[in-house]
Amino acid sequence: MRSNFPGGAPAMDRRRILKSLVRFGAITATMALAACSNFSFPDLGNPFQFGGQTPPVDPGALPSAAGQVLGTGPVRVALLLPLTGDVASVGTSMANAASLAMDYIQNNGTIGDNITLVIKDTASSPDIAAQKASEAVSEGSSLILGPLKAESVRAAGGVARAAGVPLIGFSNNSGAAAPGVYLLNVLPEVEVKRSLAYAQTQGKRAVAAIVPNSAFGQIEEGALRQAASELNMNIQSVFRFSSEEEARNAMAQLTPFLQQGAIDTLFIPDRATAPSFGALLEQAQIDRTNLMIVGSLDWDGDPAITQSTALVGAIYPALDSAGYQALRPEYEARFGAAPHAFATLAYTAVLLANSPALSQSQPRYDQAQLTRPSGFNGRDGVFRLLTNGRSQYALAIKQVVVGGAQQIDGAKIP
């Protein structure tokens, strides 16, 4: 067996900028109200009404702004991204997508040009993110989009909250959320709950997990415990591993319970080692008839997952890739490369900021409007923001099949 466990050779690169969401998607290029009770994708026959054109901004109404300025709308919005530093490639891709979104707004005669966007470089630094947030507040920004990393969202969010300016960050670390500091990303507890809820509909009740002994593993374990508690599912055991030996020992301890059928759901979120765990199950001759293997959203788009015969039948949550695929040709034509997966987040955020229900509300970007229970539909599908700052996304369930993966359950918010 080819080892992918940490400490084995060769090992898949498990260093993550953020938990990777390889393919983002949605059903529409515009922001639409999610007018459905079960949060499956809405009928787009009645898209969110952006309203007519608004008058150009009065140059004397706001102080001058530092950064790249896009648009001419009367409401100033700041976009904080790491354009330099260790994740500059991600931040630049998101800034490019934001530029495309502004072009879309300005070139569409049915969409009001409601905002002026000011893009600022956080240089991958929480301290600079806080400085840029303070700068945005002093320049009269009514909303701050970004930053990217959790620590930068916390730093900028503290400044924004103190000034009474809402902030919509792009981290998927729930700990960065707070009232008035929202996260526009798929959160671990949402994806794990979606997977377990589906497993529950298939009669599954008893869960075991094997997670890496890392920050990623700790987050996934916490999300699992929260989701299982909310769904009244039983967690029989959780094993953590830091090496191949520990991983093999965990599987050896689980094997008797799997053979007895005492555990019917096995959660293995780490994409790098999932194929090896599948192979270990085969070596132990575990009857998979009543066992459901559950992965994470991190699995989506990984060829090692879909090419693993040992994982055939396993499930994982996923976003529809339609929005990313729709954005990609225009992005490549303009910038000469494929967009990063997070580019759709920036595109969605700009459309959200420009919507008249938010930009023209009194006060602007009022919490009641941002957290409306019906939610919104963006490039990544249906989502809603909660009053505690966290988000919920509609996720589909995919299943590994021979040579690939197929969707077996439509997008829902659990």
SEFI-213649 format. One record per residue (C-alpha): residue in three letters; x, y, z. Coordinates in steps of 0.2 Angstrom, whole numbers, plus 5000, padded with zeros to 4 digits. Example, Ala and Ser with C-alpha at 12.3 -4.5 7.8 and 13.67 -1.06 7.14 Angstrom:
site type: ALA X: 5062 Y: 4978 Z: 5039
site type: SER X: 5068 Y: 4995 Z: 5036
# end
This chain:
site type: MET X: 5000 Y: 5000 Z: 5000
site type: ARG X: 5007 Y: 5017 Z: 4996
site type: SER X: 5007 Y: 5027 Z: 5012
site type: ASN X: 5000 Y: 5045 Z: 5013
site type: PHE X: 5001 Y: 5045 Z: 5032
site type: PRO X: 5011 Y: 5059 Z: 5040
site type: GLY X: 5028 Y: 5052 Z: 5043
site type: GLY X: 5026 Y: 5040 Z: 5028
site type: ALA X: 5033 Y: 5043 Z: 5011
site type: PRO X: 5027 Y: 5050 Z: 5000
site type: ALA X: 5015 Y: 5061 Z: 5010
site type: MET X: 5003 Y: 5074 Z: 5002
site type: ASP X: 5007 Y: 5092 Z: 5006
site type: ARG X: 4995 Y: 5095 Z: 5020
site type: ARG X: 5000 Y: 5113 Z: 5023
site type: ARG X: 4984 Y: 5124 Z: 5021
site type: ILE X: 4982 Y: 5142 Z: 5019
site type: LEU X: 4964 Y: 5139 Z: 5024
site type: LYS X: 4955 Y: 5123 Z: 5023
site type: SER X: 4954 Y: 5121 Z: 5004
site type: LEU X: 4938 Y: 5123 Z: 4995
site type: VAL X: 4943 Y: 5116 Z: 4978
site type: ARG X: 4928 Y: 5120 Z: 4969
site type: PHE X: 4915 Y: 5134 Z: 4972
site type: GLY X: 4899 Y: 5135 Z: 4963
site type: ALA X: 4882 Y: 5143 Z: 4962
site type: ILE X: 4867 Y: 5144 Z: 4950
site type: THR X: 4867 Y: 5163 Z: 4946
site type: ALA X: 4879 Y: 5177 Z: 4943
site type: THR X: 4868 Y: 5189 Z: 4952
site type: MET X: 4863 Y: 5190 Z: 4970
site type: ALA X: 4846 Y: 5183 Z: 4973
site type: LEU X: 4834 Y: 5181 Z: 4988
site type: ALA X: 4833 Y: 5163 Z: 4994
site type: ALA X: 4814 Y: 5163 Z: 4994
site type: CYS X: 4811 Y: 5145 Z: 4999
site type: SER X: 4808 Y: 5137 Z: 5016
site type: ASN X: 4819 Y: 5122 Z: 5014
site type: PHE X: 4834 Y: 5131 Z: 5008
site type: SER X: 4836 Y: 5121 Z: 4992
site type: PHE X: 4841 Y: 5132 Z: 4977
site type: PRO X: 4827 Y: 5145 Z: 4974
site type: ASP X: 4818 Y: 5148 Z: 4958
site type: LEU X: 4828 Y: 5161 Z: 4949
site type: GLY X: 4813 Y: 5167 Z: 4939
site type: ASN X: 4811 Y: 5182 Z: 4951
site type: PRO X: 4829 Y: 5188 Z: 4955
site type: PHE X: 4833 Y: 5200 Z: 4968
site type: GLN X: 4828 Y: 5217 Z: 4962
site type: PHE X: 4843 Y: 5229 Z: 4962
site type: GLY X: 4833 Y: 5244 Z: 4958
site type: GLY X: 4837 Y: 5257 Z: 4945
site type: GLN X: 4853 Y: 5267 Z: 4942
site type: THR X: 4858 Y: 5279 Z: 4957
site type: PRO X: 4866 Y: 5296 Z: 4955
site type: PRO X: 4885 Y: 5297 Z: 4954
site type: VAL X: 4894 Y: 5300 Z: 4970
site type: ASP X: 4897 Y: 5318 Z: 4975
site type: PRO X: 4916 Y: 5319 Z: 4976
site type: GLY X: 4915 Y: 5331 Z: 4990
site type: ALA X: 4903 Y: 5320 Z: 5001
site type: LEU X: 4917 Y: 5308 Z: 5007
site type: PRO X: 4936 Y: 5311 Z: 5010
site type: SER X: 4948 Y: 5304 Z: 4998
site type: ALA X: 4952 Y: 5285 Z: 5000
site type: ALA X: 4969 Y: 5276 Z: 4999
site type: GLY X: 4969 Y: 5261 Z: 4989
site type: GLN X: 4962 Y: 5255 Z: 4972
site type: VAL X: 4945 Y: 5263 Z: 4969
site type: LEU X: 4932 Y: 5255 Z: 4958
site type: GLY X: 4915 Y: 5261 Z: 4954
site type: THR X: 4905 Y: 5277 Z: 4956
site type: GLY X: 4891 Y: 5273 Z: 4968
site type: PRO X: 4887 Y: 5284 Z: 4983
site type: VAL X: 4890 Y: 5271 Z: 4996
site type: ARG X: 4909 Y: 5267 Z: 5000
site type: VAL X: 4914 Y: 5249 Z: 5004
site type: ALA X: 4931 Y: 5244 Z: 5008
site type: LEU X: 4938 Y: 5227 Z: 5003
site type: LEU X: 4953 Y: 5221 Z: 5014
site type: LEU X: 4964 Y: 5207 Z: 5006
site type: PRO X: 4982 Y: 5201 Z: 5007
site type: LEU X: 4989 Y: 5207 Z: 4991
site type: THR X: 5007 Y: 5205 Z: 4997
site type: GLY X: 5014 Y: 5192 Z: 5010
site type: ASP X: 5012 Y: 5173 Z: 5011
site type: VAL X: 4995 Y: 5172 Z: 5004
site type: ALA X: 4996 Y: 5186 Z: 4991
site type: SER X: 4991 Y: 5174 Z: 4976
site type: VAL X: 4974 Y: 5171 Z: 4985
site type: GLY X: 4971 Y: 5189 Z: 4989
site type: THR X: 4976 Y: 5194 Z: 4972
site type: SER X: 4964 Y: 5182 Z: 4964
site type: MET X: 4950 Y: 5188 Z: 4975
site type: ALA X: 4953 Y: 5206 Z: 4971
site type: ASN X: 4953 Y: 5202 Z: 4953
site type: ALA X: 4936 Y: 5193 Z: 4955
site type: ALA X: 4930 Y: 5208 Z: 4964
site type: SER X: 4935 Y: 5219 Z: 4950
site type: LEU X: 4925 Y: 5208 Z: 4938
site type: ALA X: 4910 Y: 5209 Z: 4949
site type: MET X: 4911 Y: 5228 Z: 4949
site type: ASP X: 4912 Y: 5228 Z: 4930
site type: TYR X: 4897 Y: 5217 Z: 4929
site type: ILE X: 4887 Y: 5229 Z: 4940
site type: GLN X: 4893 Y: 5244 Z: 4930
site type: ASN X: 4889 Y: 5236 Z: 4913
site type: ASN X: 4872 Y: 5229 Z: 4917
site type: GLY X: 4859 Y: 5242 Z: 4914
site type: THR X: 4846 Y: 5234 Z: 4926
site type: ILE X: 4858 Y: 5235 Z: 4941
site type: GLY X: 4860 Y: 5250 Z: 4951
site type: ASP X: 4878 Y: 5256 Z: 4953
site type: ASN X: 4876 Y: 5258 Z: 4972
site type: ILE X: 4894 Y: 5256 Z: 4979
site type: THR X: 4911 Y: 5263 Z: 4977
site type: LEU X: 4924 Y: 5249 Z: 4981
site type: VAL X: 4941 Y: 5253 Z: 4989
site type: ILE X: 4953 Y: 5238 Z: 4989
site type: LYS X: 4966 Y: 5239 Z: 5002
site type: ASP X: 4981 Y: 5228 Z: 5005
site type: THR X: 4982 Y: 5219 Z: 5022
site type: ALA X: 5000 Y: 5212 Z: 5018
site type: SER X: 4994 Y: 5195 Z: 5027
site type: SER X: 4996 Y: 5204 Z: 5044
site type: PRO X: 4983 Y: 5206 Z: 5058
site type: ASP X: 4991 Y: 5222 Z: 5063
site type: ILE X: 4990 Y: 5230 Z: 5046
site type: ALA X: 4972 Y: 5223 Z: 5044
site type: ALA X: 4967 Y: 5233 Z: 5059
site type: GLN X: 4976 Y: 5248 Z: 5052
site type: LYS X: 4967 Y: 5246 Z: 5036
site type: ALA X: 4950 Y: 5244 Z: 5044
site type: SER X: 4953 Y: 5260 Z: 5054
site type: GLU X: 4958 Y: 5269 Z: 5038
site type: ALA X: 4942 Y: 5263 Z: 5030
site type: VAL X: 4932 Y: 5269 Z: 5044
site type: SER X: 4940 Y: 5286 Z: 5044
site type: GLU X: 4937 Y: 5287 Z: 5025
site type: GLY X: 4918 Y: 5284 Z: 5028
site type: SER X: 4916 Y: 5266 Z: 5023
site type: SER X: 4899 Y: 5259 Z: 5027
site type: LEU X: 4904 Y: 5241 Z: 5026
site type: ILE X: 4921 Y: 5232 Z: 5026
site type: LEU X: 4923 Y: 5216 Z: 5016
site type: GLY X: 4937 Y: 5204 Z: 5021
site type: PRO X: 4950 Y: 5201 Z: 5027
site type: LEU X: 4955 Y: 5183 Z: 5023
site type: LYS X: 4963 Y: 5174 Z: 5038
site type: ALA X: 4955 Y: 5172 Z: 5055
site type: GLU X: 4967 Y: 5182 Z: 5065
site type: SER X: 4966 Y: 5196 Z: 5053
site type: VAL X: 4947 Y: 5196 Z: 5053
site type: ARG X: 4948 Y: 5197 Z: 5072
site type: ALA X: 4959 Y: 5211 Z: 5072
site type: ALA X: 4950 Y: 5221 Z: 5059
site type: GLY X: 4933 Y: 5216 Z: 5066
site type: GLY X: 4938 Y: 5223 Z: 5083
site type: VAL X: 4941 Y: 5240 Z: 5074
site type: ALA X: 4925 Y: 5239 Z: 5064
site type: ARG X: 4914 Y: 5234 Z: 5079
site type: ALA X: 4920 Y: 5248 Z: 5089
site type: ALA X: 4916 Y: 5260 Z: 5075
site type: GLY X: 4899 Y: 5252 Z: 5072
site type: VAL X: 4903 Y: 5247 Z: 5055
site type: PRO X: 4898 Y: 5229 Z: 5049
site type: LEU X: 4912 Y: 5218 Z: 5043
site type: ILE X: 4910 Y: 5202 Z: 5032
site type: GLY X: 4926 Y: 5192 Z: 5032
site type: PHE X: 4931 Y: 5177 Z: 5022
site type: SER X: 4938 Y: 5165 Z: 5035
site type: ASN X: 4931 Y: 5148 Z: 5038
site type: ASN X: 4936 Y: 5148 Z: 5057
site type: SER X: 4920 Y: 5150 Z: 5067
site type: GLY X: 4930 Y: 5158 Z: 5081
site type: ALA X: 4933 Y: 5174 Z: 5071
site type: ALA X: 4914 Y: 5177 Z: 5070
site type: ALA X: 4905 Y: 5189 Z: 5082
site type: PRO X: 4889 Y: 5200 Z: 5081
site type: GLY X: 4893 Y: 5212 Z: 5067
site type: VAL X: 4908 Y: 5202 Z: 5061
site type: TYR X: 4901 Y: 5190 Z: 5048
site type: LEU X: 4910 Y: 5175 Z: 5039
site type: LEU X: 4906 Y: 5173 Z: 5021
site type: ASN X: 4913 Y: 5155 Z: 5020
site type: VAL X: 4908 Y: 5137 Z: 5023
site type: LEU X: 4911 Y: 5133 Z: 5041
site type: PRO X: 4916 Y: 5116 Z: 5048
site type: GLU X: 4901 Y: 5114 Z: 5059
site type: VAL X: 4889 Y: 5117 Z: 5044
site type: GLU X: 4898 Y: 5104 Z: 5032
site type: VAL X: 4899 Y: 5091 Z: 5046
site type: LYS X: 4881 Y: 5093 Z: 5051
site type: ARG X: 4876 Y: 5092 Z: 5033
site type: SER X: 4885 Y: 5075 Z: 5031
site type: LEU X: 4879 Y: 5068 Z: 5047
site type: ALA X: 4861 Y: 5073 Z: 5044
site type: TYR X: 4862 Y: 5064 Z: 5027
site type: ALA X: 4869 Y: 5048 Z: 5036
site type: GLN X: 4855 Y: 5049 Z: 5048
site type: THR X: 4842 Y: 5048 Z: 5035
site type: GLN X: 4851 Y: 5032 Z: 5029
site type: GLY X: 4848 Y: 5025 Z: 5046
site type: LYS X: 4865 Y: 5028 Z: 5053
site type: ARG X: 4867 Y: 5032 Z: 5072
site type: ALA X: 4884 Y: 5027 Z: 5079
site type: VAL X: 4899 Y: 5037 Z: 5074
site type: ALA X: 4918 Y: 5035 Z: 5076
site type: ALA X: 4931 Y: 5047 Z: 5069
site type: ILE X: 4950 Y: 5047 Z: 5065
site type: VAL X: 4957 Y: 5064 Z: 5064
site type: PRO X: 4975 Y: 5071 Z: 5062
site type: ASN X: 4983 Y: 5078 Z: 5078
site type: SER X: 4983 Y: 5096 Z: 5071
site type: ALA X: 4973 Y: 5112 Z: 5071
site type: PHE X: 4963 Y: 5105 Z: 5057
site type: GLY X: 4959 Y: 5089 Z: 5066
site type: GLN X: 4954 Y: 5099 Z: 5082
site type: ILE X: 4942 Y: 5110 Z: 5072
site type: GLU X: 4935 Y: 5095 Z: 5063
site type: GLU X: 4933 Y: 5085 Z: 5079
site type: GLY X: 4924 Y: 5100 Z: 5087
site type: ALA X: 4913 Y: 5102 Z: 5073
site type: LEU X: 4909 Y: 5083 Z: 5074
site type: ARG X: 4904 Y: 5084 Z: 5092
site type: GLN X: 4893 Y: 5099 Z: 5089
site type: ALA X: 4884 Y: 5091 Z: 5074
site type: ALA X: 4882 Y: 5074 Z: 5083
site type: SER X: 4875 Y: 5083 Z: 5098
site type: GLU X: 4862 Y: 5093 Z: 5088
site type: LEU X: 4857 Y: 5078 Z: 5078
site type: ASN X: 4856 Y: 5066 Z: 5094
site type: MET X: 4869 Y: 5054 Z: 5086
site type: ASN X: 4881 Y: 5044 Z: 5097
site type: ILE X: 4900 Y: 5047 Z: 5095
site type: GLN X: 4907 Y: 5030 Z: 5100
site type: SER X: 4926 Y: 5035 Z: 5099
site type: VAL X: 4938 Y: 5048 Z: 5092
site type: PHE X: 4956 Y: 5044 Z: 5088
site type: ARG X: 4969 Y: 5056 Z: 5084
site type: PHE X: 4985 Y: 5052 Z: 5075
site type: SER X: 5002 Y: 5061 Z: 5072
site type: SER X: 5011 Y: 5047 Z: 5062
site type: GLU X: 5007 Y: 5032 Z: 5052
site type: GLU X: 5010 Y: 5021 Z: 5067
site type: GLU X: 4997 Y: 5030 Z: 5077
site type: ALA X: 4985 Y: 5029 Z: 5062
site type: ARG X: 4987 Y: 5011 Z: 5060
site type: ASN X: 4985 Y: 5008 Z: 5079
site type: ALA X: 4969 Y: 5018 Z: 5078
site type: MET X: 4962 Y: 5007 Z: 5064
site type: ALA X: 4967 Y: 4991 Z: 5074
site type: GLN X: 4957 Y: 4997 Z: 5089
site type: LEU X: 4942 Y: 5001 Z: 5079
site type: THR X: 4942 Y: 4985 Z: 5068
site type: PRO X: 4933 Y: 4974 Z: 5081
site type: PHE X: 4919 Y: 4987 Z: 5083
site type: LEU X: 4917 Y: 4989 Z: 5064
site type: GLN X: 4917 Y: 4970 Z: 5062
site type: GLN X: 4903 Y: 4969 Z: 5075
site type: GLY X: 4893 Y: 4983 Z: 5067
site type: ALA X: 4894 Y: 4993 Z: 5083
site type: ILE X: 4899 Y: 5008 Z: 5073
site type: ASP X: 4890 Y: 5012 Z: 5057
site type: THR X: 4898 Y: 5029 Z: 5052
site type: LEU X: 4917 Y: 5032 Z: 5051
site type: PHE X: 4922 Y: 5051 Z: 5049
site type: ILE X: 4939 Y: 5053 Z: 5041
site type: PRO X: 4940 Y: 5071 Z: 5036
site type: ASP X: 4958 Y: 5072 Z: 5031
site type: ARG X: 4960 Y: 5071 Z: 5012
site type: ALA X: 4978 Y: 5066 Z: 5012
site type: THR X: 4976 Y: 5051 Z: 5022
site type: ALA X: 4958 Y: 5046 Z: 5018
site type: PRO X: 4964 Y: 5034 Z: 5004
site type: SER X: 4976 Y: 5025 Z: 5016
site type: PHE X: 4962 Y: 5023 Z: 5028
site type: GLY X: 4951 Y: 5015 Z: 5015
site type: ALA X: 4965 Y: 5003 Z: 5011
site type: LEU X: 4967 Y: 4998 Z: 5029
site type: LEU X: 4948 Y: 4994 Z: 5029
site type: GLU X: 4950 Y: 4983 Z: 5015
site type: GLN X: 4965 Y: 4974 Z: 5022
site type: ALA X: 4955 Y: 4971 Z: 5038
site type: GLN X: 4941 Y: 4964 Z: 5027
site type: ILE X: 4928 Y: 4975 Z: 5035
site type: ASP X: 4911 Y: 4972 Z: 5028
site type: ARG X: 4906 Y: 4989 Z: 5021
site type: THR X: 4888 Y: 4985 Z: 5018
site type: ASN X: 4882 Y: 4994 Z: 5033
site type: LEU X: 4896 Y: 5006 Z: 5036
site type: MET X: 4896 Y: 5024 Z: 5029
site type: ILE X: 4912 Y: 5032 Z: 5027
site type: VAL X: 4911 Y: 5051 Z: 5028
site type: GLY X: 4923 Y: 5064 Z: 5022
site type: SER X: 4924 Y: 5083 Z: 5023
site type: LEU X: 4922 Y: 5096 Z: 5010
site type: ASP X: 4941 Y: 5096 Z: 5008
site type: TRP X: 4939 Y: 5080 Z: 4998
site type: ASP X: 4930 Y: 5089 Z: 4984
site type: GLY X: 4940 Y: 5090 Z: 4968
site type: ASP X: 4955 Y: 5079 Z: 4975
site type: PRO X: 4959 Y: 5066 Z: 4961
site type: ALA X: 4967 Y: 5055 Z: 4975
site type: ILE X: 4950 Y: 5053 Z: 4983
site type: THR X: 4940 Y: 5050 Z: 4967
site type: GLN X: 4953 Y: 5038 Z: 4960
site type: SER X: 4954 Y: 5027 Z: 4976
site type: THR X: 4944 Y: 5011 Z: 4974
site type: ALA X: 4945 Y: 5009 Z: 4993
site type: LEU X: 4934 Y: 5024 Z: 4995
site type: VAL X: 4920 Y: 5019 Z: 4983
site type: GLY X: 4904 Y: 5022 Z: 4992
site type: ALA X: 4910 Y: 5036 Z: 5004
site type: ILE X: 4901 Y: 5052 Z: 5005
site type: TYR X: 4906 Y: 5070 Z: 5007
site type: PRO X: 4898 Y: 5088 Z: 5007
site type: ALA X: 4901 Y: 5099 Z: 4992
site type: LEU X: 4896 Y: 5115 Z: 4984
site type: ASP X: 4890 Y: 5115 Z: 4966
site type: SER X: 4904 Y: 5120 Z: 4955
site type: ALA X: 4893 Y: 5129 Z: 4942
site type: GLY X: 4897 Y: 5147 Z: 4949
site type: TYR X: 4916 Y: 5144 Z: 4948
site type: GLN X: 4915 Y: 5136 Z: 4931
site type: ALA X: 4904 Y: 5151 Z: 4925
site type: LEU X: 4917 Y: 5164 Z: 4932
site type: ARG X: 4932 Y: 5155 Z: 4926
site type: PRO X: 4932 Y: 5159 Z: 4907
site type: GLU X: 4930 Y: 5177 Z: 4910
site type: TYR X: 4943 Y: 5177 Z: 4923
site type: GLU X: 4956 Y: 5168 Z: 4912
site type: ALA X: 4952 Y: 5179 Z: 4898
site type: ARG X: 4956 Y: 5195 Z: 4908
site type: PHE X: 4970 Y: 5189 Z: 4920
site type: GLY X: 4978 Y: 5174 Z: 4910
site type: ALA X: 4976 Y: 5161 Z: 4924
site type: ALA X: 4962 Y: 5151 Z: 4933
site type: PRO X: 4954 Y: 5160 Z: 4948
site type: HIS X: 4958 Y: 5153 Z: 4965
site type: ALA X: 4943 Y: 5144 Z: 4973
site type: PHE X: 4940 Y: 5159 Z: 4985
site type: ALA X: 4937 Y: 5171 Z: 4970
site type: THR X: 4919 Y: 5167 Z: 4970
site type: LEU X: 4918 Y: 5173 Z: 4988
site type: ALA X: 4924 Y: 5190 Z: 4984
site type: TYR X: 4913 Y: 5191 Z: 4968
site type: THR X: 4898 Y: 5186 Z: 4979
site type: ALA X: 4903 Y: 5199 Z: 4993
site type: VAL X: 4903 Y: 5213 Z: 4980
site type: LEU X: 4886 Y: 5209 Z: 4974
site type: LEU X: 4879 Y: 5207 Z: 4991
site type: ALA X: 4887 Y: 5224 Z: 4996
site type: ASN X: 4879 Y: 5233 Z: 4981
site type: SER X: 4861 Y: 5226 Z: 4983
site type: PRO X: 4849 Y: 5240 Z: 4987
site type: ALA X: 4841 Y: 5231 Z: 5001
site type: LEU X: 4857 Y: 5232 Z: 5011
site type: SER X: 4867 Y: 5248 Z: 5003
site type: GLN X: 4851 Y: 5259 Z: 5004
site type: SER X: 4844 Y: 5253 Z: 5021
site type: GLN X: 4843 Y: 5264 Z: 5035
site type: PRO X: 4855 Y: 5262 Z: 5044
site type: ARG X: 4866 Y: 5255 Z: 5029
site type: TYR X: 4869 Y: 5236 Z: 5030
site type: ASP X: 4857 Y: 5235 Z: 5044
site type: GLN X: 4859 Y: 5218 Z: 5054
site type: ALA X: 4841 Y: 5214 Z: 5052
site type: GLN X: 4843 Y: 5214 Z: 5033
site type: LEU X: 4860 Y: 5205 Z: 5033
site type: THR X: 4853 Y: 5191 Z: 5044
site type: ARG X: 4836 Y: 5189 Z: 5036
site type: PRO X: 4831 Y: 5171 Z: 5038
site type: SER X: 4827 Y: 5169 Z: 5020
site type: GLY X: 4845 Y: 5172 Z: 5016
site type: PHE X: 4853 Y: 5175 Z: 4999
site type: ASN X: 4859 Y: 5166 Z: 4983
site type: GLY X: 4877 Y: 5170 Z: 4977
site type: ARG X: 4890 Y: 5162 Z: 4967
site type: ASP X: 4892 Y: 5148 Z: 4979
site type: GLY X: 4874 Y: 5145 Z: 4981
site type: VAL X: 4861 Y: 5148 Z: 4995
site type: PHE X: 4868 Y: 5155 Z: 5011
site type: ARG X: 4863 Y: 5165 Z: 5026
site type: LEU X: 4872 Y: 5176 Z: 5039
site type: LEU X: 4867 Y: 5173 Z: 5057
site type: THR X: 4866 Y: 5186 Z: 5071
site type: ASN X: 4882 Y: 5178 Z: 5080
site type: GLY X: 4892 Y: 5181 Z: 5064
site type: ARG X: 4892 Y: 5164 Z: 5058
site type: SER X: 4885 Y: 5158 Z: 5041
site type: GLN X: 4876 Y: 5143 Z: 5034
site type: TYR X: 4878 Y: 5137 Z: 5016
site type: ALA X: 4867 Y: 5125 Z: 5007
site type: LEU X: 4878 Y: 5110 Z: 5003
site type: ALA X: 4875 Y: 5095 Z: 4992
site type: ILE X: 4881 Y: 5077 Z: 4996
site type: LYS X: 4893 Y: 5068 Z: 4984
site type: GLN X: 4897 Y: 5050 Z: 4983
site type: VAL X: 4914 Y: 5042 Z: 4977
site type: VAL X: 4910 Y: 5031 Z: 4963
site type: VAL X: 4922 Y: 5021 Z: 4952
site type: GLY X: 4933 Y: 5034 Z: 4943
site type: GLY X: 4925 Y: 5049 Z: 4950
site type: ALA X: 4911 Y: 5056 Z: 4961
site type: GLN X: 4892 Y: 5060 Z: 4958
site type: GLN X: 4880 Y: 5070 Z: 4968
site type: ILE X: 4867 Y: 5059 Z: 4977
site type: ASP X: 4858 Y: 5073 Z: 4987
site type: GLY X: 4854 Y: 5091 Z: 4982
site type: ALA X: 4860 Y: 5106 Z: 4991
site type: LYS X: 4852 Y: 5110 Z: 5008
site type: ILE X: 4855 Y: 5120 Z: 5023
site type: PRO X: 4855 Y: 5107 Z: 5038
# end
